[in-house]
Amino acid sequence: MKNHHCRYCRTRPFHRSNLSRKEDLTNKGVGLTETRKEVKLKPISILGARHFHECPKEPMVPIYLVVGGSASLTLQLLPFFYCHNPSGTPSIPCRILNFLLYVFCFVWLIVGSVFVYRAYLPDFESRRSAQYCERILYLVTLWFTTGIYIYIILFIMYILGKCVYSSLCEC
């Protein structure tokens, strides 16, 4: 690797040895603390369970929250329970379970999106109406689902940007 500046990005070319271990983990997105994710997922499941029968317009909305929150929480907690071999690497059954949970969460996101967007703008006022859905339940579910899609789009844009940036910086 040549040690000159790139004419497009005006920086030295990236080399893995220039990063410390902490910077390397942060650049890969591992720098987020697991505790923050767990704290965000617990209220989602609790909200769905608390308002379980309070959305007649789309009864699957609270189930979507409970199942999705529980699956995501399991995915976050799984590495802490018997998932590592004595050598420190994840075991094969744990890898398989992790993969299956990721696939399930992705499929559940798509299925849940159908539930949420199909019931768009329910009646928040009249509890006896067939079009009623508890306001906090529906709005949190709507924005949580929409936020996941925004995150996915931003992540894809970030990856594409890195690809373009790295192709421009190869001098």
Long-range contacts (C-beta under 8 A, 24 or more apart in sequence): 2-171, 4-171, 6-168, 6-169, 6-170, 6-171, 7-171, 8-168, 8-169, 9-165, 9-168, 9-169, 11-169, 13-169, 13-170, 13-171, 14-166, 14-169, 34-76, 37-72, 37-76, 38-73, 38-76, 38-77, 41-69, 41-72, 41-73, 41-76, 42-69, 42-73, 44-68, 44-69, 44-72, 44-140, 44-144, 45-69, 45-70, 45-73, 47-136, 47-137, 47-140, 48-137, 48-141, 51-134, 51-136, 51-137, 54-127, 54-132, 54-133, 54-134, 54-137, 55-119, 55-122, 55-132, 55-133, 55-134, 55-137, 55-138, 56-129, 56-130, 56-131, 56-132, 56-133, 57-119, 57-122, 57-123, 57-130, 57-131, 57-132, 57-133, 58-115, 58-116, 58-118, 58-119, 58-122, 58-133, 60-112, 60-115, 61-115, 61-116, 61-119, 61-133, 61-137, 61-138, 61-141, 62-137, 64-108, 64-111, 64-112, 64-115, 64-116, 64-141, 65-137, 65-140, 65-141, 65-144, 67-108, 68-105, 68-108, 68-109, 68-112, 71-101, 71-104, 71-105, 71-108, 72-105, 74-101, 75-101, 75-102, 75-105, 109-145, 109-148, 112-141, 112-145, 113-145, 113-149, 116-141, 116-142, 116-145, 117-145
